[in-house]
C-alpha cells in the first residue's frame, strides 16, 4: 500500500495536491470568463458542487462496502467505471462553442480619442 510508509505517503500527498489544482484552477477560470459579473456566485456554487461530490463519493463508497460486502481495495474498479460513465455523459452533452474573439482595445489614449 502507498500509505504503509511515511515517505510514500508524503509523495502520494504531494502528487494528490498537485493534480487537484490542475483541474480546479482552469475550471474556475472558465466560469469567470463565462460571466465576470457573477464570478463570486459561480465560484461559490462550483465549490459547493465539488464538496457535495466529495461527500457523495465517500457516502456511496461506504454504502457499497456495507451493502455489497466490498473490500476498500476493490472500490477502484467501480469508481473508475462511474468516472468513465460521467465522462461519456459529459462528452455527449457538452455544447461545442467557437473560441471567443477578444475585443480589440486601443493601446494609447490618442487612439481612443480618434
C-alpha positions, 0 to 999 in steps of 0.5 A: 500500500502507498500509505504503509510508509511515511515517505510514500505517503508524503509523495502520494500527498504531494502528487494528490495536491498537485493534480487537484489544482490542475483541474480546479484552477482552469475550471474556475477560470472558465466560469469567470470568463463565462460571466465576470459579473457573477464570478463570486456566485459561480465560484461559490456554487462550483465549490459547493458542487465539488464538496457535495461530490466529495461527500457523495463519493465517500457516502456511496463508497461506504454504502457499497462496502456495507451493502455489497460486502466490498473490500476498500481495495476493490472500490477502484474498479467501480469508481473508475467505471462511474468516472468513465460513465460521467465522462461519456455523459459529459462528452455527449452533452457538452455544447461545442462553442467557437473560441471567443474573439477578444475585443480589440482595445486601443493601446494609447489614449490618442487612439481612443480619442480618434 
